[in-house]
Structure formats: C-alpha cells, structure tokens
Amino acid sequence: MGGTKRIAFMGSDLIALPALRFLDDQQDVELAGVFTQPDRPAGRGKRLRVNPIKEWATKRGIECLAPEKPDAAEAAWLQSKRISLVMVMAYGHLLKPDLIDSVGGRIYNLHASLLPSYRGASPIETALAEGERSTGVSLMRIISKMDAGPLVDQQKTDLKDDEDGPSLREKLALLCPALLKRNLNHLLAGSAKEMTQDEAHATYCRILRKEDGNLDFSMPADTLARRVAAFKAWPGCFFAFGDVRIKVGAALALDASTNCVPGEIIGERNGALCLATGEGTLAVLEMQRPGGKMLDASSFLRGFPLPDGTRLPTISNTPLVGDHAGFFRKNKYVD
C-alpha cells in the first residue's frame, strides 16, 4: 500500500462492527477515528445508551466523534488528520457534498442490499418481508444522490426458509470483511474499478414505523409470516383483541383453505392459533400480551383464551417499497 494510510469509519449500528474490526486489524492501515451517533435515551427509564460502535471504539482508545450532524467541523477534522479513505456503514446521516469533497470523494459505503435494489433505510427487513430469495452487501462510492453511487463490488447470500430479521442482519454483517479484503488495497490506491448502477432497476425502502407491525389479515398468510420474521427485532408484529395488543413472536403459513373471513379466529390446531387470511391460514406459534412473556401458543391460550369465530380487526399497511426517490423522502428516509 506504500506505507501506513489513515482511514476513518462512520457507523452507529451493531451490523457495522465486523467491518470496523477488520479495518482495525490491518497492519498497513491506521484507524484514526470513528464517527457515530450521539448517545440516545432508550428503554423505559430513558437513560442515555452508548451504541455498540462507540463502545467498541472507546475501549480501543480510538478517537470517537459523535456530532448531531456531520458538517464543516467534521470535514476540517478529516483534512487535518490527512485521512486517505472513509468507510461508512449504517451511520444514520446523509453526508453533504462539502464533507465528501474534503477527502477528495474517497468515501465508500457498505449497504446491506444488492444495489440498485432496496436503496434506503430498511433494506434487510424489507428484502425479507418482500420474499426475496437472495440478498447481500454492496460496496459503493458515496455521492450526493442517495445510495446511487457507483458500485465497486457485491457479496451475495441466499435466504434460508427460517431466516428472520436478526439472523439475516448478522449474516450480512459477516459478509463485510470479505468484501473489504478483496477491495481495500484498490480503494486506498485509488484504483478500484467502478460500475454505474442501473437506474431503471432501482427500488427504495423506507424507515420502518411501529404501525408497520400491524397484521393486515387481508394479505396472504405467507406474506404475514414473512413480516413476522422480518420485523422480529423491530417493530414486531401484533394484532388487537379488544383493547389488548397481542404481539406475535413466530408464525407459519399454511396452505389450508377456509371459508372464514380474513382475520377470523379459526382456533387452536396442533399447538398453534390458526387465523384466516386473504389467502391460506396463518398459524401463530408464539404470542405475548402487554407486561407478559413471550409464550408458545398453547400456553398463551390457556391463560388468555381467544374464542373461535372472533374476527380480529384488519388494518391496511403502507407499502414498504417504492420505485422512485421521492418514496423515501416522503417517508423521512435516513440511511
């Protein structure tokens, strides 16, 4: 690489940690600093919580910067430290042109989808919820247009039938070191080959909201089962029984046809609560009521009966995917 090069990293989520560790392990690279989100209140007590990236950097004695929004001061810091390359993953901020220009445009992002599909804020959960059979991580140069920079490389993986949001997030995190190993020398030397994204095939995903967890029983059972898996960590899936919101921890789609209307409780079958949907039957395997523990369906129903024939409310869901950039701007996109 022609001597030690100084790099900076921008990230705020646990998914970025394998990539960050890889960069720190490189002998000919100095990790000069880490940019991350400020500490945020979390939990019922609303105590300030340090994110995993800041926690890791602090323990390693690496300078950590946490601006509310990276701006001129951060651009000046990059220049003062003579940073050769900036790597970004799940940072949570849009980078302004002046900051990108401060390092000569040498800012690259690890995005958790096979671009140009699923540009935006929730590519992992959305790909799973939309029934994709494969996904991956894209290494791309950041430009001022969202997730539209030229591609350097991609690492693909197939989705297993029992995949859920947390397991897929972990799988994609572990793909990042391989991507960096293949490309880091070229990125530092300025010799990485780039390929323009095909705008005709671009799709966009938005920030997930709590209401996305509402189960819309007019949807097919397999769609609902995928959403339960995809949204397991956040926002979680649920339905209302009277004034009680019941969280669904796991579910399967059954092909069994029924004469029931969507949302109607069919009853307990083989240890699962069966619910009619727009197509097929949703077999709910795990449930939780407010203040309680997540229980298998049989245990839950012994303490909280759900009478057969009851029709649960169906609430329409907002689409997760759009085909134009205005989709994520309208939905308050943040990468």
N, C-alpha and C positions, 0 to 999 in steps of 0.2 A: 504493500500500500504506500510505500515511500515515506515511512515514519508514522508516528502516532497522530491520528486525526481526532479532533474533538467533535463530539456529537451531543445533541440534546434530545430528550424524549418528552413527548406530550401525551398524557393519558390519565384516566381517572377511575377506570373500572378494572376489576379483577381479571377480566379477559386479556388485558394487555400485559400481565405480569410475565408470562413465558417469553414474550418478545423482549421485554425490558431486561430480564435476566440474561438472555442470550447476548444482548449488546454489551452488558456489563462484563461478561466473561471473555470478550475478545481482547487478545493481548495487544494488538496494534491500534486499539480504539480507547479513547478516554471519554467516559460518560461524564460530561462536565456539569450537567444539570437536568432536572426533571421539572416539567411544568404540569400542574394538576389543578383540580377544582379546589376552592376553599372548603374548609370544614363546614359541614351542613348539619343542622339539627335533625335527629332521627329517633324513631321509637316513640313510645307513649310519653316518656319523660322529656322528649325534645332536647336531649343532650347533644352537644356537638360531637360528630363522629368523624374520625380520620379515615379517609378512603384507603384501600389496600396499596395503592401506588405510593402515596405519600408515606405511609407507614414503612414500606419497604425501603424507600429512598432515605428516610430519616435514620433507620437502623444501620444503613450502609455508610452514613456520613456524607451523602451526596446532596449538594445544594438543591433545595426544593423551592420552587416559586409557585404561588397559588393566587394569581390575580383574578379579580372578578371577571374581567375581560382582557385578554392579551392585547396590548396596544403599543404605543410608541416606546414606553419604558422597556417592554419586553423585547422589542425589535433592537433597541440600543444594547440591551444585555447580550443578545445573540452576537451582535457585531463586536462588542467589547471582549467577548470570550473567544473570538475567532472560530466560531462554530462552522464546521465543514458540512454537516448534514443534520437535519432534524427528522426524526421518525415520530409518527403520530399513530395512536390507536385509541379509539373510544375516549377522546379527550372531553368532548361536550361543548366545544366552542367552534364557531366559524372563524377562520383565520383571514384577516384582512390583507389586501394586496401589499400594503406597506411592510407588514411583517414578513410575508412570503419573499418580498424583494430584498429584505435585509440580509438574507443568506443566499442571494442570487437564485432564488426559486428552488433551492435544493431541500424541499420539504416533501416527504413521502408518507403516505398513509396506508395502513393495513385495514382494509374494510372487509367486514365479515359477510360477503356475498360474492357471487361470480358476476361482477360488473360486466355489462351495464344493468343487469337485473338487480332490483332492490337497492337502489340508491336511497339513502335516507337513514332514519333514526332507529328502526327496529328490524334489520334485515334477518336476524337469526330467527326470532319468534315468528315473523311474518312468512318466511320461506317454509317453515314447518307447518304453520296454520294453513297455508295455501296448498299444501300437498305436494311440494317439490320432492323429488326422489334423490336429488343431489344438491349440494351447495359447496361453499368453500370460502377461501380468503383471497382477496385481490390486493396486490401491491401496486399502488398508483401514485403518480406525482400530483400534488395538490395544486389546483388552480382556483381562481375566484368563483368558478361555476361549480355548484355542489356535486361532489363525487363524480365529476365528469372529466377529471384529468386523465392523461394518457396512462395506459396500463404498462407495467413492466413485467409482471408475472402473476400467475394464479396457482393456488393449490386446491385441488378438488377433493371432496369426500362424499360418499354415499350416505343416505339417511336410513337408519335401521327402522324396522317396524315399531320398536318400542322406544324410539327416540323421544325425549322431551326437551323442553327449553334449556334447563340446566345442563343436561348431558351433552346437548349439541353445542352449547356455549363453551364447555370445557374442551370438547373435541376440536373446535375451531381455534381455540387459544393455542392448543398444542401443535397446530399446523404452522404457526407463525415462525418458529425458529428455522424450520426447513426452508421457508421462503427467503428468510434473511440470509441464511447460509449460502444459498445459491446466488444471491444478488448483492450482498453488502459491498464486496470489493468493487463491483461495477458502479454502484451508487456513489461510493466515495471517490472513485476515479473520474466520475462524470461520463462514463462510457456505457451506461445502461441503455439497452435498446427499448424503445417505447412504441406502443401501438395505440392509435386513436380509437376511442370507444365508438361503437356503432349506435348513434343516437336513435335510430329507428327502432331499436330493441330495448331502449331504456324504460325501466319501470321505477316507481318511487314508493317508499313505505314511510309511514308517519310515526310520530310518538304514540306509544300505547297509553291509553287512559283507563281509569278504573272501570268505567262503564263498558269497556270492551269485554269484560269478563261476563257480562250478562249472556246467558244461554238463550239464543233465539231458536226456539223449537221448530220453527218453520224450515230451518236449514236441514240438510241431510244428516243422518246420525254420524257418518264418517267425518264430516266437516266439524261437527261439535266435538267429537272425540279428539280430533287433531288440535282444536283450540284448547281443550282441557290440558293436553300435553304441552303445547307450545307456551301457554300462559301460566305454567305451574308456579314459577317464581313470582311473576308479576304480570298482570294484576290478579291472577287466579280466576277461575270460573265459578259461577254461582247462579242460583235461581231463588226466587222468592216464594215462600209458602206463608201466605198471610203477611204478617209484619216481620217474619223471620227470614233473614237471608242465609241460605244454606250453601256453603262452599263445597265444590266438587273437587276431590283430590285426584281421582283417576276414573277413567271411563273407557268402555269399548263400544264399537259399533257392531250391531247385529243385523244380518240381512232379513230377519224375520219381519214379514209384513203384518200389518194390523189394521183393523177397522177404526181404531181410535183416532181422535183428532190430535194434531200436534200439541205437545205439552201435557197430554193426559197421562196420569199415572196408571201404568198397567199393573204394577205390583212387583213383589219380590220374586225373582226367579234365579235359582242356583246361586244364591248369595249376593245378588245384585238387584238394585232397584231399576226396573225397566220403565222407560219413558218413551212415549210415542213422539216421532219427529216427522218432518216433512217427507222423509224417505228412510225407511228402516227404523230400528229401535236402538235407543241409547241405553246401554247397561252401565249404570253408575256403580262403581266398585268401592269408592271411599267418599265419606261426607263429614262435614264439620258444621256445627252451629256456633253462633257467637259465644265466645267465652269458653267453648269446649275444645276437645281434642279431635284431631282427625281420626275417624273410626272406619272400620270396614262397614259395608252397607248393612249387613245383618245386625251388627252390634248397635249401629246408629238407630235402626228402625225399632229395636226393642225398647229404646229409651225415648224415641220420638217418632211415633207412628205417622205414616203418610198414607192416608186412605186411598184405596184403589178407586179409580174413576175421577179423582180430583183433577181439574185442569189447571195447570200452572200457567202463570202469565208469560206471554211471549213478547219480547222487546226486540225490535229490529236493531241490527248492528250497523255501524258506519263502516264502509269499505276500508280494508287495510291497505289497499294498493291502488295507485293511480298511474296514468301513463304520461303525465306532464309535470314539469317542475312546480307549477302552481299548486299541485296537490299537497306537497309537504309545506310550502309556505303558508297555505291556508290552515294547515294543521299544526302550526307553530313548530316547525322542524328544528331539531338540534342534533348534530352528529356527535 
